[in-house]
Amino acid sequence: MIEQIKEVLENYHGDWSEKKGVYEFNSVIAERKAFLSNKKLTYSARIRINDETKTIAFSEMLKEAGSGFTSGGFDDDMSTGFGFKTESYNTMNGSREGTIQEQSNLFGKKFDYKFNYQEIKEKIENIATSAGYKLEYQILPVK
């Protein structure tokens, strides 16, 4: 089943990894480049297939990472000089923002992008349903 999921997501130009039965799909959906600095916004989906219970555990989130030199202004929340900053907001645990839609609204103020994360969830859910599985939202471990 994971091969079917990988196949329907190949047009999203992401990378797959697997660790301890959890498959992770990451796709950079936006970038902001400025003088000597770079910020990226990444969509991440995690999937665990349980053949015993016929369920697919699914979680998704947006992650922001940045590096480079900055003037330390209020907009970028980084100190002066070289730095690296990573933020992630899990859609499942209610921290910072409760849903991926709210996360997208938050990041939409900083990045210019169009990405249909709902479409990804629907495609995975369709594969699960057609195979007799149920898609369940769960917090899946981060690598």
For each residue, the residues with C-beta under 8 A, 3 or more apart:
1: 4 5 49 56 127 128 131 133
2: 5 6 23 47 49
3: 6 7
4: 1 7 8 127
5: 1 2 8 9 23 47 123 124 127
6: 2 3 9 10 16
7: 3 4 10
8: 4 5 123 124 127
9: 5 6 12 14 25 120 123
10: 6 7 13
11:
12: 9 25 27 43 120
13: 10 27
14: 9 25 26 27 43
15: 25 26 27
16: 6 23 24 25
17: 23 24 26 143
18: 21 22 23 24
19: 22 24 143
20: 141
21: 18 48 49
22: 18 19 46 47 48 140 141
23: 2 5 16 17 18 46 47 48 49
24: 16 17 18 19 44 45 46 47 143
25: 9 12 14 15 16 44 45 46 47
26: 14 15 17 42 43 44
27: 12 13 14 15 42 43
28: 31 40 41 42
29: 41 42 43 62 111 113 115
30: 40 41 107 111 112 113 115
31: 28 38 39 40 41 111
32: 38 39 40 110 111
33: 37 38 39
34: 37 38 68
35: 69
36: 68 69 70
37: 33 34 66 67 68 69 70 76
38: 31 32 33 34 66 67 68
39: 31 32 33 64 65 66 76 110 111
40: 28 30 31 32 64 65 66
41: 28 29 30 31 62 63 64 107 110 111 113
42: 26 27 28 29 62 63 64 65
43: 12 14 26 27 29 60 61 62 115 117 120
44: 24 25 26 60 61 62 63 88
45: 24 25 58 59 60 120 121 124
46: 22 23 24 25 57 58 59 60 140
47: 2 5 22 23 24 25 56 57 58 124 140
48: 21 22 23 56 57 138 140
49: 1 2 21 23 55 56 133
50: 53 54 55 56 57
51: 54
52:
53: 50
54: 50 51 132 133 134
55: 49 50 133 134 135 136
56: 1 47 48 49 50 124 128 133 134 135 136
57: 46 47 48 50 136 137 138 140
58: 45 46 47 121 124 135 136 137 138 140
59: 45 46 90 91 92 137 138 139 140
60: 43 44 45 46 91 100 117 120 121
61: 43 44 88 89 90 91 92 100 103
62: 29 41 42 43 44 88 89 100 103 104 107
63: 41 42 44 86 87 88 89
64: 39 40 41 42 85 86 87 88 107 110
65: 39 40 42 84 85 86 87
66: 37 38 39 40 76 78 83 84 85 86
67: 37 38 82 83 84 85
68: 34 36 37 38 82 83
69: 35 36 37 81 82
70: 36 37 73 76 78 79 80 81 83
71: 80
72: 76 78 79 80 81
73: 70 76
74: 77
75:
76: 37 39 66 70 72 73
77: 74 85
78: 66 70 72 83 85
79: 70 72 83
80: 70 71 72
81: 69 70 72
82: 67 68 69
83: 66 67 68 70 78 79
84: 65 66 67
85: 64 65 66 67 77 78
86: 63 64 65 66
87: 63 64 65
88: 44 61 62 63 64 142
89: 61 62 63 95 96 97 103 106
90: 59 61 93 95 139
91: 59 60 61 97 98 99 100 103 137
92: 59 61 137 138 139
93: 90 139
94: 98
95: 89 90
96: 89 103
97: 89 91 102 103 106
98: 91 94 102
99: 91 102 103
100: 60 61 62 91 103 104 117
101: 104 105
102: 97 98 99 105 106
103: 61 62 89 91 96 97 99 100 106 107
104: 62 100 101 107 108 115 117
105: 101 102 108 109
106: 89 97 102 103 109 110
107: 30 41 62 64 103 104 110 111 113
108: 104 105 111 113
109: 105 106
110: 32 39 41 64 106 107
111: 29 30 31 32 39 41 107 108
112: 30
113: 29 30 41 107 108
114:
115: 29 30 43 104
116: 119 120
117: 43 60 100 104 120 121
118: 121 122
119: 116 122 123
120: 9 12 43 45 60 116 117 123 124
121: 45 58 60 117 118 124 125 135
122: 118 119 125 126
123: 5 8 9 119 120 126 127
124: 5 8 45 47 56 58 120 121 127 128 135
125: 121 122 128 129 135
126: 122 123 129 130
127: 1 4 5 8 123 124 130 131
128: 1 56 124 125 131 133 134 135
129: 125 126 132 133 134 135
130: 126 127
131: 1 127 128
132: 54 129
133: 1 49 54 55 56 128 129
134: 54 55 56 128 129
135: 55 56 58 121 124 125 128 129
136: 55 56 57 58
137: 57 58 59 91 92
138: 48 57 58 59 92
139: 59 90 92 93
140: 22 46 47 48 57 58 59
141: 20 22
142: 88
143: 17 19 24
